[in-house]
Amino acid sequence: MLESSDDSMSIVVLEAGAAWPSWLAEYQRLAPNSVVIAQASGESAEIFQARVLSRVAEARSRSDAAHVRIGVLVAAHDPEQKRAQLRRRVARALVEAMSLAGAEAQDRELMLAGDSEELNQSRHELFSLAGTLCDELRGKHINVRVRFTSATSGIMRTVTASSPDLQELASKR
């Protein structure tokens, strides 16, 4: 379980149309220095992506700032799948920012989330993104989680990067 730290930062990215998840308060208690970047309803995915990447880069570059410990991307309903590229780039930027905390920081976490029953099409894309990120993070201490909040399910689905040692053992069999 993650422990609270005053020198930790959380970055929350909220797509237009997504609701603020009630469980997010717990993450913000763990990393109290928060940056929240919300997409305006009329803002294009390209403009929003540029703004998010700029804010994440700014958070990374400040040496006096708290280290990025938690990244959250809250997805909205996207029936035409126009936000897939935005989500990939934003997730990778958040992971890069968390990677700067160094190897000693073992409790960093990226949460890919959604809050709508209408997210069914995007759910597969978010799980795929989580899997891709886990493959890329092999050996780093960053957890990737996927969470969907709905009236019918309170289950939190988790995808965690595998340990390189386990893969070596499996390849020797």
Backbone as a chain_set.jsonl record, in Angstrom:
{"seq": "MLESSDDSMSIVVLEAGAAWPSWLAEYQRLAPNSVVIAQASGESAEIFQARVLSRVAEARSRSDAAHVRIGVLVAAHDPEQKRAQLRRRVARALVEAMSLAGAEAQDRELMLAGDSEELNQSRHELFSLAGTLCDELRGKHINVRVRFTSATSGIMRTVTASSPDLQELASKR", "coords": {"N": [[0.829, -1.181, 0.0], [0.456, 2.243, -0.731], [2.137, 4.947, 0.906], [1.637, 8.092, 2.571], [3.272, 11.104, 1.53], [4.864, 14.157, 1.882], [6.491, 15.311, -0.027], [5.626, 14.497, -2.449], [3.948, 14.431, -5.615], [0.853, 14.531, -7.339], [-0.522, 14.058, -10.536], [-3.356, 14.791, -12.238], [-5.308, 14.048, -14.965], [-8.074, 15.001, -16.681], [-10.434, 14.137, -18.931], [-12.679, 15.906, -21.148], [-16.054, 15.661, -20.281], [-15.736, 13.55, -18.555], [-16.356, 12.416, -15.247], [-15.424, 13.564, -11.974], [-13.725, 11.224, -10.142], [-14.804, 9.635, -7.138], [-13.025, 8.175, -5.575], [-10.616, 9.379, -5.974], [-9.764, 11.186, -4.073], [-8.367, 9.757, -2.126], [-5.929, 9.127, -3.401], [-4.936, 11.702, -3.706], [-4.481, 12.392, -1.07], [-2.3, 10.808, -0.555], [-0.349, 11.834, -2.2], [0.014, 14.889, -1.819], [0.595, 17.3, -3.177], [-0.832, 18.578, -5.838], [-1.538, 18.59, -9.328], [-4.019, 19.45, -11.474], [-5.395, 18.851, -14.546], [-7.781, 19.72, -16.655], [-9.846, 19.059, -19.416], [-11.432, 21.407, -21.442], [-14.832, 21.701, -22.521], [-15.123, 22.471, -25.231], [-12.591, 22.163, -26.228], [-10.175, 20.892, -28.437], [-8.835, 17.557, -28.94], [-6.159, 17.628, -29.722], [-5.221, 20.189, -28.916], [-5.675, 20.013, -26.181], [-3.993, 17.836, -25.555], [-1.462, 18.987, -26.131], [-1.415, 20.972, -24.163], [-1.513, 19.43, -21.805], [0.872, 17.896, -22.051], [2.73, 19.952, -21.937], [2.319, 20.948, -19.299], [3.011, 18.682, -17.795], [5.688, 18.39, -18.525], [6.653, 20.749, -17.44], [6.262, 20.238, -14.706], [8.078, 18.144, -14.418], [10.53, 19.396, -14.917], [11.105, 21.171, -12.877], [13.346, 21.444, -10.42], [13.093, 22.035, -7.746], [10.634, 21.183, -7.119], [8.118, 18.873, -5.907], [8.454, 15.311, -6.34], [6.97, 13.465, -9.019], [4.598, 11.216, -8.2], [2.15, 9.956, -8.49], [0.079, 9.39, -11.206], [-2.887, 10.117, -12.909], [-5.238, 9.313, -15.3], [-8.273, 10.164, -16.389], [-10.674, 8.878, -18.296], [-13.14, 9.775, -20.714], [-16.331, 9.056, -22.247], [-15.88, 7.965, -25.515], [-16.944, 7.423, -28.333], [-16.057, 7.369, -30.987], [-13.429, 6.793, -30.832], [-11.449, 8.808, -30.862], [-9.663, 9.763, -29.059], [-7.601, 8.043, -28.491], [-4.864, 8.253, -29.268], [-4.157, 10.564, -27.873], [-4.461, 9.633, -25.237], [-2.466, 7.647, -25.133], [-0.086, 9.18, -25.48], [-0.232, 10.993, -23.329], [-0.261, 9.235, -21.132], [2.273, 8.048, -21.407], [3.892, 10.316, -21.027], [3.304, 10.9, -18.363], [4.337, 8.602, -17.133], [7.055, 8.91, -17.777], [7.602, 11.215, -16.279], [7.255, 10.191, -13.708], [9.313, 8.371, -13.691], [11.58, 9.855, -13.267], [11.884, 10.063, -10.572], [13.64, 8.231, -9.686], [15.327, 5.088, -8.953], [15.019, 4.454, -6.294], [12.505, 5.149, -5.504], [9.808, 3.339, -4.95], [7.069, 3.231, -5.032], [5.322, 4.256, -7.019], [2.611, 5.195, -9.175], [0.448, 4.735, -11.933], [-2.749, 5.458, -12.897], [-5.257, 4.44, -14.98], [-8.381, 5.41, -15.801], [-11.999, 5.257, -15.843], [-15.405, 6.352, -15.871], [-17.92, 5.774, -16.762], [-20.779, 3.949, -17.899], [-20.997, 3.89, -20.58], [-18.486, 3.606, -21.551], [-17.609, 1.254, -22.716], [-16.411, 0.681, -25.301], [-14.021, 2.101, -25.067], [-12.87, 0.866, -22.89], [-11.519, -1.494, -23.638], [-9.457, -0.378, -25.104], [-8.138, 1.069, -23.075], [-7.28, -1.021, -21.393], [-5.55, -2.294, -23.189], [-3.661, -0.267, -23.547], [-2.656, -0.161, -20.932], [-1.446, -2.697, -20.793], [0.545, -2.445, -22.774], [2.09, -0.365, -21.652], [2.966, -1.66, -19.319], [4.636, -3.619, -20.434], [6.615, -1.941, -21.482], [7.608, -0.856, -19.14], [9.049, -2.729, -17.825], [10.99, -3.839, -15.185], [11.056, -1.401, -13.921], [9.852, 0.44, -11.096], [7.003, 1.1, -11.204], [3.618, 1.03, -10.891], [0.906, 0.097, -12.929], [-2.42, 0.712, -13.211], [-5.854, -0.1, -13.852], [-9.005, 1.248, -13.657], [-12.488, 1.158, -13.321], [-15.36, 2.898, -12.636], [-18.613, 2.31, -11.785], [-22.205, 2.013, -11.462], [-22.876, -0.629, -11.296], [-20.676, -2.133, -10.636], [-18.104, -2.512, -8.295], [-15.584, -3.28, -8.527], [-12.065, -3.258, -8.708], [-9.916, -3.385, -11.23], [-6.649, -4.563, -11.893], [-3.498, -4.132, -13.425], [-0.25, -5.053, -13.345], [3.181, -4.395, -13.854], [5.345, -7.003, -14.876], [7.907, -8.818, -13.132], [11.326, -8.734, -14.073], [12.925, -10.853, -13.233], [11.21, -13.027, -12.93], [10.521, -13.496, -15.556], [12.93, -14.328, -16.599], [13.224, -16.76, -15.253], [11.059, -18.167, -16.315], [11.829, -18.371, -18.981], [13.905, -20.171, -18.855], [12.816, -22.595, -18.511]], "CA": [[0.0, 0.0, 0.0], [1.181, 3.489, -0.797], [2.121, 5.769, 2.11], [1.614, 9.521, 2.305], [4.566, 11.772, 1.506], [4.677, 15.577, 1.59], [7.279, 15.738, -1.18], [5.088, 13.8, -3.611], [2.988, 15.151, -6.44], [-0.037, 13.763, -8.203], [-0.994, 14.777, -11.719], [-4.64, 14.245, -12.644], [-5.739, 14.512, -16.283], [-9.497, 14.717, -16.764], [-10.975, 14.422, -20.263], [-13.989, 16.551, -21.181], [-17.147, 14.7, -20.176], [-15.47, 12.587, -17.486], [-16.697, 12.891, -13.911], [-14.378, 13.461, -10.965], [-13.958, 9.981, -9.39], [-14.833, 9.82, -5.682], [-11.855, 7.531, -4.991], [-9.418, 10.168, -6.25], [-9.347, 11.877, -2.849], [-7.364, 8.929, -1.45], [-4.655, 9.328, -4.089], [-4.447, 13.044, -3.427], [-3.94, 12.384, 0.293], [-0.996, 10.147, -0.606], [0.558, 12.753, -2.892], [-0.798, 16.08, -1.602], [0.881, 18.37, -4.135], [-1.585, 18.124, -7.005], [-1.772, 19.36, -10.541], [-5.2, 18.924, -12.144], [-5.506, 19.398, -15.891], [-9.09, 19.306, -17.156], [-10.147, 19.467, -20.787], [-12.651, 22.199, -21.62], [-15.769, 20.988, -23.395], [-14.902, 22.809, -26.634], [-11.161, 22.036, -26.534], [-9.863, 19.724, -29.261], [-7.899, 16.598, -28.35], [-4.794, 18.065, -30.024], [-4.891, 21.335, -28.058], [-5.622, 19.48, -24.817], [-2.767, 17.044, -25.449], [-0.325, 19.913, -26.057], [-1.462, 21.624, -22.858], [-1.143, 18.436, -20.796], [2.297, 17.583, -22.188], [3.465, 21.125, -21.456], [2.232, 20.997, -17.836], [3.781, 17.561, -17.256], [7.095, 18.751, -18.717], [6.942, 21.788, -16.45], [6.379, 19.561, -13.411], [9.318, 17.348, -14.448], [11.738, 20.209, -15.018], [11.342, 21.96, -11.671], [14.154, 20.669, -9.481], [12.654, 22.308, -6.384], [9.266, 20.678, -6.962], [7.937, 17.505, -5.428], [8.548, 14.336, -7.425], [5.677, 12.939, -9.467], [4.425, 9.884, -7.637], [0.892, 9.386, -8.952], [-0.527, 9.959, -12.402], [-4.229, 9.593, -13.132], [-5.883, 9.726, -16.542], [-9.684, 9.798, -16.308], [-11.195, 8.876, -19.66], [-14.569, 10.005, -20.932], [-16.928, 8.293, -23.344], [-15.283, 8.362, -26.789], [-17.448, 6.389, -29.249], [-15.324, 7.344, -32.259], [-12.041, 6.473, -30.507], [-10.595, 9.913, -31.303], [-8.737, 10.145, -27.991], [-6.64, 6.962, -28.237], [-3.499, 8.778, -29.378], [-3.989, 11.479, -26.743], [-4.279, 8.828, -24.021], [-1.131, 7.012, -25.179], [0.967, 10.186, -25.266], [-0.336, 11.517, -21.975], [0.165, 8.175, -20.213], [3.739, 7.928, -21.502], [4.482, 11.507, -20.404], [3.177, 10.723, -16.911], [5.303, 7.568, -16.745], [8.388, 9.532, -17.833], [7.728, 12.11, -15.128], [7.426, 9.346, -12.526], [10.609, 7.693, -13.796], [12.626, 10.746, -12.787], [12.007, 9.943, -9.119], [14.78, 7.355, -9.436], [15.071, 3.688, -8.622], [14.683, 4.29, -4.882], [11.068, 5.372, -5.326], [9.189, 2.095, -5.374], [5.622, 3.249, -4.858], [4.716, 5.169, -7.991], [1.454, 4.536, -9.751], [-0.338, 5.351, -12.991], [-4.107, 4.934, -12.907], [-6.083, 4.717, -16.151], [-9.706, 5.247, -15.215], [-13.196, 5.686, -16.543], [-16.5, 6.426, -14.918], [-19.203, 5.716, -17.443], [-21.225, 2.686, -18.488], [-20.837, 4.033, -22.027], [-17.066, 3.485, -21.862], [-17.274, -0.1, -23.148], [-15.439, 0.666, -26.397], [-12.75, 2.624, -24.581], [-12.298, -0.028, -21.876], [-10.542, -2.37, -24.3], [-8.308, 0.462, -25.443], [-7.413, 1.381, -21.837], [-6.578, -2.243, -20.983], [-4.452, -2.476, -24.136], [-2.653, 0.732, -23.191], [-2.028, -0.615, -19.68], [-0.555, -3.81, -21.125], [1.698, -1.901, -23.494], [2.923, 0.354, -20.688], [3.615, -2.648, -18.449], [5.744, -4.187, -21.197], [7.666, -0.921, -21.583], [8.109, -0.529, -17.801], [9.695, -3.907, -17.243], [12.148, -3.543, -14.354], [10.868, -0.15, -13.182], [8.914, 0.289, -9.981], [5.809, 1.902, -11.431], [2.435, 0.202, -11.082], [-0.109, 0.598, -13.853], [-3.717, 0.168, -12.794], [-7.026, 0.293, -14.63], [-10.159, 1.251, -12.748], [-13.745, 1.648, -13.868], [-16.366, 3.132, -11.617], [-19.972, 2.296, -12.313], [-23.21, 1.645, -10.47], [-23.039, -2.077, -11.235], [-19.469, -2.845, -10.241], [-17.159, -1.805, -7.455], [-14.342, -4.037, -8.661], [-10.927, -2.525, -9.24], [-9.062, -4.278, -12.007], [-5.271, -4.115, -11.799], [-2.469, -4.718, -14.27], [1.027, -4.64, -12.793], [4.32, -4.833, -14.656], [5.945, -8.232, -14.37], [9.288, -8.735, -12.698], [12.244, -9.336, -15.044], [13.444, -12.102, -12.696], [10.242, -14.073, -13.234], [10.59, -13.799, -16.975], [14.147, -15.119, -16.807], [12.942, -18.106, -14.796], [10.143, -18.792, -17.264], [12.537, -18.674, -20.227], [14.841, -21.263, -18.608], [12.066, -23.866, -18.439]], "C": [[0.873, 1.245, 0.0], [1.06, 4.251, 0.518], [2.207, 7.228, 1.727], [3.016, 10.11, 2.377], [4.373, 13.219, 1.071], [5.461, 16.053, 0.379], [6.832, 15.044, -2.468], [4.033, 14.636, -4.315], [2.108, 14.161, -7.18], [-0.444, 14.654, -9.362], [-2.246, 14.056, -12.189], [-5.038, 14.88, -13.964], [-7.175, 14.041, -16.472], [-10.014, 15.122, -18.142], [-12.339, 15.097, -20.141], [-15.075, 15.487, -21.163], [-16.942, 13.656, -19.099], [-15.825, 13.223, -16.146], [-15.508, 12.698, -12.972], [-14.64, 12.206, -10.13], [-13.89, 10.219, -7.879], [-13.589, 9.23, -5.016], [-10.571, 8.335, -5.174], [-8.896, 10.896, -5.012], [-8.269, 11.088, -2.106], [-5.982, 9.096, -2.087], [-4.082, 10.699, -3.783], [-3.966, 13.186, -1.991], [-2.535, 11.785, 0.306], [0.063, 11.025, -1.264], [-0.132, 14.118, -2.907], [-0.535, 17.255, -2.552], [0.279, 17.952, -5.464], [-1.599, 19.138, -8.13], [-2.965, 18.683, -11.213], [-5.321, 19.634, -13.478], [-6.792, 18.849, -16.489], [-9.308, 19.885, -18.55], [-11.455, 20.25, -20.811], [-13.543, 21.505, -22.644], [-15.548, 21.283, -24.873], [-13.462, 22.649, -27.092], [-10.892, 20.766, -27.336], [-8.862, 18.816, -28.533], [-6.456, 17.041, -28.562], [-4.347, 19.203, -29.119], [-4.757, 20.861, -26.608], [-4.341, 18.684, -24.602], [-1.555, 17.948, -25.307], [-0.265, 20.586, -24.687], [-1.035, 20.666, -21.751], [0.357, 18.144, -20.857], [3.167, 18.732, -21.685], [3.466, 21.19, -19.932], [3.039, 19.864, -17.193], [5.278, 17.849, -17.386], [7.524, 19.814, -17.711], [7.124, 21.171, -15.064], [7.677, 18.757, -13.324], [10.554, 18.21, -14.321], [12.057, 21.007, -13.758], [12.081, 21.12, -10.647], [13.723, 20.884, -8.037], [11.27, 21.728, -6.092], [9.268, 19.267, -6.39], [8.045, 16.545, -6.614], [7.159, 13.776, -7.748], [5.581, 11.483, -9.025], [3.194, 9.181, -8.199], [0.413, 10.136, -10.18], [-1.885, 9.308, -12.608], [-4.759, 10.177, -14.432], [-7.317, 9.224, -16.48], [-10.298, 9.99, -17.688], [-12.699, 9.13, -19.665], [-15.04, 9.116, -22.076], [-16.396, 8.845, -24.671], [-15.689, 7.343, -27.854], [-16.678, 6.292, -30.56], [-13.838, 7.064, -32.065], [-11.063, 7.552, -30.998], [-9.539, 10.282, -30.263], [-7.659, 9.101, -27.724], [-5.204, 7.472, -28.272], [-3.199, 9.723, -28.226], [-3.696, 10.682, -25.479], [-2.907, 8.169, -23.986], [-0.038, 8.021, -24.856], [0.95, 10.74, -23.855], [0.144, 10.478, -20.965], [1.686, 8.024, -20.232], [4.442, 9.129, -20.862], [4.411, 11.406, -18.879], [4.182, 9.689, -16.398], [6.724, 8.133, -16.761], [8.61, 10.44, -16.643], [7.942, 11.308, -13.846], [8.784, 8.658, -12.524], [11.742, 8.55, -13.258], [12.826, 10.668, -11.285], [13.15, 9.008, -8.743], [14.367, 5.973, -8.982], [14.649, 3.502, -7.17], [13.19, 4.485, -4.611], [10.315, 4.171, -5.862], [7.671, 2.108, -5.308], [4.958, 4.281, -5.763], [3.613, 4.429, -8.735], [0.797, 5.392, -10.829], [-1.693, 4.663, -13.009], [-4.803, 5.397, -14.186], [-7.508, 4.416, -15.723], [-10.806, 5.732, -16.138], [-14.359, 5.623, -15.58], [-17.867, 6.191, -15.532], [-19.51, 4.317, -17.957], [-20.998, 2.702, -20.002], [-19.397, 3.85, -22.473], [-16.68, 2.14, -22.473], [-16.254, -0.149, -24.272], [-14.064, 1.105, -25.918], [-12.092, 1.706, -23.557], [-11.236, -0.938, -22.482], [-9.272, -1.59, -24.638], [-7.483, 0.793, -24.196], [-6.67, 0.155, -21.317], [-5.381, -2.511, -21.9], [-3.31, -1.512, -23.829], [-1.929, 0.314, -21.916], [-1.048, -1.754, -19.955], [0.701, -3.346, -21.832], [2.644, -1.185, -22.538], [3.651, -0.605, -19.753], [4.797, -3.311, -19.152], [6.918, -3.216, -21.264], [8.32, -0.634, -20.24], [8.862, -1.666, -17.136], [10.953, -3.497, -16.471], [12.038, -2.236, -13.593], [9.815, -0.373, -12.116], [7.742, 1.257, -10.12], [4.659, 0.935, -11.697], [1.497, 0.884, -12.061], [-1.41, -0.088, -13.475], [-4.811, 0.7, -13.712], [-8.218, 0.189, -13.699], [-11.373, 1.849, -13.439], [-14.745, 1.769, -12.734], [-17.72, 3.129, -12.288], [-20.92, 1.869, -11.21], [-23.298, 0.132, -10.302], [-21.796, -2.816, -10.758], [-18.586, -1.958, -9.388], [-15.797, -2.465, -7.518], [-13.265, -3.152, -9.251], [-10.024, -3.517, -9.944], [-7.649, -3.708, -12.028], [-4.4, -4.866, -12.792], [-1.151, -4.182, -13.747], [2.151, -5.194, -13.653], [4.943, -6.068, -14.035], [7.41, -8.006, -14.022], [10.196, -9.376, -13.741], [12.801, -10.674, -14.554], [12.501, -13.258, -13.002], [10.288, -14.459, -14.697], [11.837, -14.63, -17.29], [13.909, -16.567, -16.387], [12.058, -18.849, -15.785], [10.868, -19.187, -18.555], [13.505, -19.848, -20.08], [14.144, -22.615, -18.585], [12.011, -24.541, -19.741]], "O": [[1.911, 1.284, 0.661], [0.017, 4.213, 1.171], [2.775, 7.575, 0.692], [3.845, 9.675, 3.177], [3.79, 13.484, 0.02], [5.137, 17.095, -0.19], [7.569, 15.01, -3.453], [3.327, 15.435, -3.699], [2.559, 13.093, -7.594], [-0.681, 15.85, -9.193], [-2.211, 12.866, -12.499], [-5.1, 16.105, -14.076], [-7.46, 12.844, -16.431], [-10.03, 16.305, -18.482], [-13.061, 14.893, -19.166], [-15.028, 14.527, -21.932], [-17.881, 12.938, -18.756], [-15.619, 14.419, -15.94], [-14.695, 11.791, -13.152], [-15.676, 12.122, -9.47], [-13.007, 10.931, -7.402], [-13.146, 9.743, -3.989], [-9.544, 7.999, -4.585], [-7.704, 11.188, -4.924], [-7.36, 11.678, -1.521], [-4.98, 9.196, -1.379], [-2.871, 10.843, -3.617], [-3.113, 14.031, -1.718], [-1.682, 12.206, 1.088], [1.24, 10.955, -0.911], [-0.787, 14.471, -3.888], [-1.397, 18.121, -2.699], [0.811, 17.074, -6.143], [-1.661, 20.35, -7.921], [-2.928, 17.484, -11.489], [-5.347, 20.863, -13.54], [-6.886, 17.66, -16.793], [-8.993, 21.044, -18.819], [-12.463, 19.805, -20.264], [-13.054, 20.803, -23.528], [-15.774, 20.401, -25.702], [-13.144, 22.97, -28.237], [-11.334, 19.683, -26.952], [-8.143, 19.254, -27.635], [-5.616, 16.852, -27.682], [-3.226, 19.191, -28.609], [-3.834, 21.264, -25.9], [-3.677, 18.841, -23.578], [-0.704, 17.706, -24.451], [0.815, 20.749, -24.118], [-0.279, 21.047, -20.857], [1.034, 18.145, -19.828], [4.215, 18.507, -21.08], [4.505, 21.459, -19.33], [3.679, 20.068, -16.161], [6.046, 17.581, -16.462], [8.64, 19.771, -17.193], [8.042, 21.545, -14.333], [8.301, 18.701, -12.265], [11.528, 17.807, -13.686], [13.186, 21.472, -13.599], [11.514, 20.191, -10.071], [13.955, 20.023, -7.188], [10.795, 21.776, -4.957], [10.284, 18.572, -6.394], [7.761, 16.92, -7.752], [6.303, 13.635, -6.875], [6.38, 10.639, -9.428], [3.189, 7.961, -8.366], [0.35, 11.366, -10.187], [-2.02, 8.089, -12.496], [-4.729, 11.391, -14.636], [-7.563, 8.019, -16.513], [-10.424, 11.111, -18.18], [-13.419, 8.748, -18.743], [-14.235, 8.504, -22.778], [-16.456, 10.05, -24.916], [-14.885, 6.495, -28.24], [-16.654, 5.229, -31.179], [-13.07, 7.095, -33.026], [-9.979, 7.236, -31.49], [-8.616, 11.039, -30.564], [-6.869, 9.273, -26.796], [-4.413, 7.15, -27.386], [-2.106, 9.687, -27.661], [-2.78, 11.023, -24.731], [-2.258, 8.131, -22.941], [0.842, 7.741, -24.043], [2.004, 10.937, -23.25], [0.882, 10.814, -20.039], [2.309, 7.887, -19.18], [5.481, 8.966, -20.223], [5.355, 11.786, -18.186], [4.802, 9.884, -15.353], [7.509, 7.86, -15.853], [9.692, 10.44, -16.056], [8.73, 11.709, -12.99], [9.342, 8.393, -11.459], [12.767, 8.016, -12.833], [13.834, 11.154, -10.771], [13.583, 8.997, -7.591], [13.203, 5.725, -8.668], [13.997, 2.513, -6.836], [12.68, 4.028, -3.589], [10.193, 3.994, -7.074], [7.046, 1.068, -5.516], [4.133, 5.078, -5.316], [3.663, 3.211, -8.906], [0.614, 6.598, -10.667], [-1.779, 3.44, -13.123], [-4.921, 6.596, -14.44], [-7.813, 3.292, -15.326], [-10.58, 6.5, -17.073], [-14.301, 4.912, -14.577], [-18.881, 6.394, -14.864], [-18.616, 3.593, -18.395], [-20.828, 1.653, -20.624], [-19.113, 3.931, -23.668], [-15.496, 1.916, -22.726], [-15.317, -0.944, -24.21], [-13.052, 0.535, -26.326], [-10.876, 1.762, -23.374], [-10.17, -1.128, -21.896], [-8.159, -2.089, -24.475], [-6.254, 0.796, -24.258], [-5.54, 0.279, -20.846], [-4.317, -2.912, -21.429], [-2.14, -1.893, -23.848], [-0.706, 0.429, -21.837], [0.056, -1.77, -19.411], [1.8, -3.806, -21.521], [3.859, -1.373, -22.603], [4.818, -0.39, -19.428], [5.839, -3.539, -18.538], [8.073, -3.616, -21.119], [9.475, -0.21, -20.199], [9.266, -1.547, -15.98], [11.863, -2.886, -17.03], [12.846, -1.98, -12.701], [8.985, -1.275, -12.229], [7.521, 2.117, -9.266], [4.722, 0.122, -12.619], [1.317, 2.102, -12.022], [-1.489, -1.316, -13.426], [-4.707, 1.793, -14.269], [-8.417, -0.829, -13.036], [-11.294, 2.909, -14.06], [-14.94, 0.828, -11.965], [-17.946, 3.861, -13.251], [-20.49, 1.416, -10.149], [-23.753, -0.342, -9.261], [-21.862, -4.018, -10.5], [-18.35, -0.796, -9.717], [-14.949, -2.233, -6.656], [-13.518, -2.386, -10.181], [-9.437, -4.393, -9.308], [-7.472, -2.498, -12.167], [-4.543, -6.075, -12.978], [-0.955, -2.967, -13.71], [2.08, -6.329, -14.124], [5.056, -6.169, -12.813], [8.061, -7.11, -14.56], [9.879, -10.451, -14.249], [13.117, -11.541, -15.369], [12.958, -14.361, -13.304], [10.111, -15.629, -15.038], [11.803, -15.521, -18.138], [14.337, -17.495, -17.074], [12.283, -20.027, -16.061], [10.557, -20.217, -19.153], [13.887, -20.457, -21.079], [14.796, -23.658, -18.633], [11.421, -25.616, -19.854]]}, "num_chains": 1, "name": "protein.A"}
